[in-house]
Amino acid sequence: MSGATFTETMTAKERTIAALTGKPFDRIPVNLLISDHAARVIGVTVGEYNNSAELLARGQITAWRRYGMDMVNTGPGLSGIPEAIGSKVAFPDSTPYVTEFVVKNEADLDRLKIPDPYRDARLPLFLEAADIVITEIGDQVPVSMTTAGPFTTAANIRGTEEFLRDLHRNPRFVHRLLRFATDSIIAFAAAALEVGVRIGLADPTASGTLISAKQFREFALPYLKEVVAAIAAAAGAAPSLHICGNTKKIWQEMADTGTSVLSLDDAVDIGEARAQVGERVALLGNIRPTASMYLGTPNDVRADAKECLAKAWNNPKGYILGLGCGLPIDTPPENILALVDAARTYGRWPIDPDRLGKAS
């Protein structure tokens, strides 16, 4: 059975809104952060793509038209705000990453200022790219901007290893870093919302593989709640939240942030998450980004999608098919097409559980 025989009757924007508000939809949405893979789609380097508003926009628009996913995203990702604060970012022809951290000691923090979204580093490029995308296709597809959450932003201005040590040896300094990171994110989010996008938060350094649930509650949760509340108040809708790794011990706290959607890593069972927090929050995930999308075949992707759908399609607060983490930049295009095809094949409304098989 193939999605090729299925005719879509909704735009990506209509479909996503319906899926998250309990209304009928033509098929399950596919929320795929194409990210730097868009550079491959338009044949430019990752460095070129990440330093041009026009290329950022063209890459996202071209990828959307090619693959048919239900969201486009123009950054700034995990490194955009730390870079605007003063950290240095490298642009290999893969994922950009922070190479030099601006806060080497506590006194350095006193010299920093909240970055201006319209002037500092590449933040204006991301805003300009979002504006281009919204103008061209924003009536058809949700446009979002994903930024690092407070814990990860603080780690990317201090250095992750030093920051994690500071949790034990200098918690007061950690809270100062988190205060600064939170204010920086809220300032950027305000500018992004003016453009008309939705906001996504990614806080991978707050993962249960790096910090304990107690540390999450003390250091990450209060600031995440503040960012989510500020965005929800300004936008009328809360942002999504992704935290990498095994988050099982903090699912309730993640829901406590007030987020609209929990994006879950493939390290956890989305069926368990549905049972624990599905009455509180929508879920997104959790296709295996490496084993299925990057290293697998289209049939592997379809099987993975079928399993995720079987476990979560009827989540009480809504469900979106997506990856457990970021899309590997060199993912074969046929695997991305297979994921959207799986949504058209197995996720068409009304969803037939017998078509999905038994959830394991």
C-alpha positions as CSV (number, residue, x, y, z in Angstrom):
1,M,0.0,0.0,0.0
2,S,1.5,3.4,-1.0
3,G,0.8,7.0,-0.1
4,A,1.1,7.7,-3.8
5,T,-2.7,7.0,-4.2
6,F,-3.6,9.4,-1.4
7,T,-4.7,12.9,-2.2
8,E,-4.0,15.6,0.4
9,T,-7.0,17.9,1.2
10,M,-5.4,20.2,3.7
11,T,-2.4,22.6,3.7
12,A,0.4,21.8,6.1
13,K,-0.7,24.6,8.3
14,E,-4.3,23.4,8.5
15,R,-3.2,19.9,9.1
16,T,-0.9,20.7,12.0
17,I,-3.5,22.9,13.7
18,A,-6.2,20.3,13.4
19,A,-3.9,17.5,14.7
20,L,-3.1,19.6,17.8
21,T,-6.6,20.7,18.5
22,G,-8.5,17.4,18.3
23,K,-10.1,18.1,14.9
24,P,-10.1,15.7,11.9
25,F,-7.2,15.9,9.5
26,D,-6.4,14.3,6.2
27,R,-3.2,12.7,7.6
28,I,-0.8,12.8,10.5
29,P,1.6,15.8,10.2
30,V,5.3,15.2,9.7
31,N,7.5,17.7,11.5
32,L,11.0,17.3,10.1
33,L,13.8,19.7,11.0
34,I,15.6,19.7,7.7
35,S,18.2,22.1,9.1
36,D,21.6,21.9,7.4
37,H,20.5,19.2,5.0
38,A,18.9,22.1,3.2
39,A,22.4,23.1,2.1
40,R,22.7,19.7,0.3
41,V,19.3,20.2,-1.3
42,I,20.4,23.5,-3.0
43,G,24.0,22.5,-3.6
44,V,25.9,24.9,-1.3
45,T,28.2,24.4,1.6
46,V,26.9,24.5,5.1
47,G,29.0,27.6,5.8
48,E,27.5,29.4,2.8
49,Y,24.0,28.3,3.8
50,N,24.4,29.5,7.4
51,N,25.7,32.9,6.5
52,S,23.1,34.0,4.0
53,A,19.5,34.9,4.6
54,E,18.7,34.3,1.0
55,L,20.3,30.8,1.0
56,L,18.7,29.9,4.4
57,A,15.3,30.8,3.0
58,R,15.8,29.2,-0.4
59,G,17.1,26.0,1.2
60,Q,14.1,25.6,3.4
61,I,11.6,26.5,0.7
62,T,13.2,24.1,-1.8
63,A,13.4,21.3,0.7
64,W,9.7,21.8,1.6
65,R,8.7,21.6,-2.0
66,R,10.8,18.6,-2.6
67,Y,9.9,16.5,0.5
68,G,6.4,17.8,1.5
69,M,7.1,17.9,5.3
70,D,4.7,20.0,7.4
71,M,7.1,22.6,8.8
72,V,10.0,24.8,7.8
73,N,12.6,26.3,10.1
74,T,15.2,29.0,9.7
75,G,17.3,28.6,12.9
76,P,19.1,30.0,14.8
77,G,19.6,26.5,16.3
78,L,21.9,25.7,19.2
79,S,24.7,28.1,18.3
80,G,23.0,31.3,17.0
81,I,22.3,33.1,20.3
82,P,25.6,32.0,22.0
83,E,27.4,33.3,18.9
84,A,25.6,36.6,19.2
85,I,26.6,36.8,22.9
86,G,30.3,36.3,21.9
87,S,31.1,32.6,21.5
88,K,32.9,31.6,18.3
89,V,31.3,29.2,15.9
90,A,32.9,27.0,13.2
91,F,31.3,26.0,10.0
92,P,32.6,22.7,8.7
93,D,30.6,21.2,5.9
94,S,28.5,19.5,8.5
95,T,26.8,20.8,11.6
96,P,28.1,24.2,12.9
97,Y,29.4,24.0,16.4
98,V,30.9,26.4,19.1
99,T,34.7,26.3,19.2
100,E,35.4,29.1,21.7
101,F,33.3,30.0,24.7
102,V,33.0,33.7,25.7
103,V,32.7,33.2,29.5
104,K,36.0,31.8,30.7
105,N,35.6,33.1,34.2
106,E,32.8,34.7,36.3
107,A,34.1,38.3,35.6
108,D,33.6,37.8,31.8
109,L,29.8,37.5,32.4
110,D,29.8,41.0,33.9
111,R,31.1,42.4,30.6
112,L,28.4,40.9,28.4
113,K,25.2,42.4,27.1
114,I,21.9,40.8,26.0
115,P,22.3,40.4,22.2
116,D,20.3,42.6,19.9
117,P,18.4,40.4,17.5
118,Y,18.5,43.0,14.8
119,R,22.2,43.7,14.9
120,D,24.3,41.1,16.5
121,A,26.1,38.2,14.7
122,R,23.8,36.2,12.5
123,L,20.6,36.8,14.4
124,P,19.4,39.3,11.8
125,L,20.0,36.8,9.0
126,F,17.8,34.2,10.7
127,L,15.0,36.8,11.1
128,E,15.4,38.0,7.5
129,A,15.3,34.3,6.2
130,A,12.1,33.7,8.2
131,D,10.5,36.8,6.7
132,I,11.3,35.6,3.2
133,V,9.9,32.1,3.9
134,I,6.7,33.5,5.5
135,T,6.2,35.8,2.5
136,E,6.6,33.0,0.0
137,I,4.9,30.0,1.6
138,G,3.8,31.0,5.1
139,D,0.1,30.8,4.1
140,Q,0.6,27.1,3.4
141,V,3.1,25.7,6.0
142,P,4.0,26.6,9.6
143,V,7.2,28.5,9.8
144,S,9.2,28.1,13.0
145,M,12.5,29.2,14.5
146,T,14.2,26.8,16.9
147,T,16.7,28.1,19.5
148,A,18.6,26.5,22.3
149,G,16.9,26.6,25.7
150,P,18.5,28.3,28.7
151,F,20.5,25.4,30.0
152,T,22.1,24.7,26.6
153,T,22.6,28.4,25.8
154,A,24.4,28.9,29.1
155,A,26.6,25.8,28.4
156,N,27.4,27.2,25.0
157,I,28.7,30.5,26.4
158,R,30.6,28.9,29.3
159,G,31.6,25.5,27.8
160,T,29.7,22.4,28.6
161,E,32.3,20.7,30.7
162,E,33.0,23.8,32.8
163,F,29.3,24.5,33.1
164,L,28.5,21.0,34.4
165,R,31.3,21.3,36.9
166,D,29.9,24.7,38.0
167,L,26.6,22.9,39.0
168,H,28.5,21.5,41.9
169,R,31.3,24.0,42.7
170,N,29.5,27.3,41.9
171,P,25.7,27.0,41.7
172,R,25.3,30.8,42.2
173,F,27.3,31.4,39.1
174,V,25.2,28.8,37.2
175,H,22.1,30.7,38.1
176,R,23.7,34.0,36.9
177,L,24.5,32.3,33.6
178,L,21.0,30.9,33.3
179,R,19.5,34.3,34.1
180,F,21.5,35.9,31.3
181,A,20.7,33.1,28.8
182,T,17.0,33.3,29.6
183,D,16.9,37.0,29.0
184,S,18.8,36.6,25.8
185,I,16.4,33.9,24.5
186,I,13.3,36.0,25.4
187,A,14.7,39.0,23.6
188,F,15.3,37.0,20.5
189,A,12.0,35.3,20.7
190,A,10.2,38.6,20.9
191,A,11.8,39.7,17.6
192,A,11.1,36.3,16.0
193,L,7.4,36.5,17.0
194,E,7.2,39.9,15.4
195,V,8.1,38.3,12.1
196,G,5.3,35.9,12.6
197,V,6.9,32.5,13.3
198,R,6.3,29.8,15.9
199,I,9.1,29.1,18.4
200,G,10.8,25.8,19.2
201,L,13.1,25.2,22.1
202,A,15.9,22.6,22.1
203,D,17.7,22.0,25.4
204,P,19.9,18.9,24.8
205,T,22.4,19.7,27.6
206,A,19.6,19.4,30.1
207,S,19.3,15.7,29.1
208,G,19.0,13.0,31.7
209,T,22.2,11.5,30.3
210,L,24.1,14.6,31.5
211,I,22.3,15.8,34.6
212,S,20.1,14.3,37.3
213,A,16.4,14.8,37.6
214,K,17.1,16.9,40.8
215,Q,19.5,19.1,38.9
216,F,17.0,19.5,36.1
217,R,14.4,20.7,38.6
218,E,16.8,23.1,40.3
219,F,18.7,24.6,37.3
220,A,16.8,23.9,34.1
221,L,13.1,23.8,34.9
222,P,12.5,27.3,36.4
223,Y,14.2,29.1,33.4
224,L,12.4,26.9,30.8
225,K,9.1,27.7,32.5
226,E,9.9,31.4,32.3
227,V,10.8,31.2,28.6
228,V,7.8,29.2,27.7
229,A,5.5,31.6,29.6
230,A,7.0,34.6,28.0
231,I,6.6,33.1,24.5
232,A,3.1,31.9,25.2
233,A,2.0,35.3,26.5
234,A,3.4,37.1,23.4
235,A,2.3,34.6,20.8
236,G,-0.8,33.1,22.2
237,A,0.7,29.7,21.8
238,A,3.4,27.9,23.7
239,P,6.6,26.7,22.0
240,S,7.6,23.1,21.5
241,L,10.4,21.6,23.6
242,H,13.0,19.0,22.7
243,I,15.5,17.5,25.1
244,C,17.8,14.8,23.9
245,G,18.6,11.4,25.4
246,N,16.6,9.5,28.1
247,T,14.2,12.0,29.5
248,K,11.8,9.4,31.1
249,K,12.6,10.7,34.7
250,I,11.6,14.3,33.8
251,W,8.6,13.9,31.5
252,Q,6.3,15.3,34.1
253,E,8.6,18.3,34.6
254,M,8.9,18.8,30.9
255,A,5.1,19.0,30.7
256,D,5.2,21.3,33.7
257,T,7.1,23.9,31.6
258,G,3.8,24.6,29.8
259,T,5.1,23.6,26.4
260,S,2.7,22.7,23.7
261,V,4.6,19.8,22.2
262,L,7.1,17.4,23.7
263,S,9.6,16.2,21.1
264,L,11.1,13.0,22.3
265,D,14.4,11.3,21.5
266,D,14.4,7.8,20.1
267,A,16.2,6.7,23.3
268,V,12.8,6.5,25.0
269,D,9.5,4.7,24.2
270,I,7.0,7.1,22.9
271,G,4.2,4.7,24.0
272,E,5.4,5.0,27.6
273,A,5.4,8.8,27.2
274,R,1.8,8.7,25.9
275,A,0.8,6.8,29.0
276,Q,2.5,9.1,31.4
277,V,2.0,12.6,30.0
278,G,-0.3,12.2,26.9
279,E,-3.2,13.7,28.8
280,R,-1.2,16.9,29.4
281,V,0.8,17.6,26.2
282,A,1.1,16.7,22.5
283,L,3.9,14.4,21.5
284,L,6.3,14.5,18.6
285,G,8.7,11.7,17.5
286,N,10.5,9.5,17.6
287,I,11.9,8.0,14.4
288,R,15.5,6.8,14.7
289,P,17.6,9.5,13.0
290,T,20.7,7.4,12.5
291,A,19.6,3.8,12.4
292,S,16.5,4.4,10.2
293,M,16.9,7.8,8.4
294,Y,20.6,7.9,7.8
295,L,21.8,4.3,7.7
296,G,18.5,2.5,6.9
297,T,16.5,2.0,3.7
298,P,13.1,3.5,2.8
299,N,11.5,0.3,4.1
300,D,13.3,0.7,7.4
301,V,11.9,4.2,7.7
302,R,8.4,3.1,6.9
303,A,8.6,0.3,9.5
304,D,9.9,2.7,12.1
305,A,7.1,5.2,11.3
306,K,4.5,2.5,11.5
307,E,5.7,1.6,14.9
308,C,5.7,5.2,16.2
309,L,2.2,5.7,14.8
310,A,0.9,2.5,16.4
311,K,2.2,3.8,19.8
312,A,1.2,7.4,19.7
313,W,-1.3,8.3,16.9
314,N,-4.2,8.5,19.4
315,N,-2.3,10.6,22.0
316,P,-5.1,12.6,23.8
317,K,-3.4,16.0,23.2
318,G,-2.3,15.2,19.7
319,Y,0.6,13.6,17.9
320,I,3.1,14.6,15.2
321,L,5.3,12.1,13.4
322,G,8.9,13.3,13.6
323,L,12.5,12.3,14.4
324,G,14.0,11.5,17.8
325,C,16.7,14.1,17.2
326,G,18.2,16.2,14.4
327,L,18.2,15.0,10.9
328,P,21.7,13.8,9.9
329,I,22.9,16.2,7.2
330,D,23.6,13.4,4.6
331,T,20.4,11.5,5.1
332,P,19.4,10.0,1.7
333,P,16.6,12.0,0.1
334,E,14.7,8.8,-0.6
335,N,14.5,8.1,3.2
336,I,13.0,11.6,3.8
337,L,10.4,11.0,1.1
338,A,9.7,7.6,2.6
339,L,8.9,9.2,6.0
340,V,6.3,11.5,4.4
341,D,5.0,8.6,2.3
342,A,4.5,6.6,5.6
343,A,2.3,9.4,7.0
344,R,0.2,9.4,3.8
345,T,-0.1,5.6,3.9
346,Y,-0.5,4.8,7.5
347,G,-1.5,8.1,9.0
348,R,-4.4,9.0,6.8
349,W,-7.6,10.0,8.5
350,P,-9.5,8.2,9.8
351,I,-6.6,6.2,11.1
352,D,-7.1,2.4,11.0
353,P,-5.2,0.8,13.9
354,D,-5.3,-2.6,12.0
355,R,-3.2,-1.0,9.3
356,L,-0.5,-0.2,11.9
357,G,-0.3,-3.5,13.5
358,K,0.1,-4.0,17.2
359,A,2.2,-1.5,19.1
360,S,5.1,-3.2,20.9
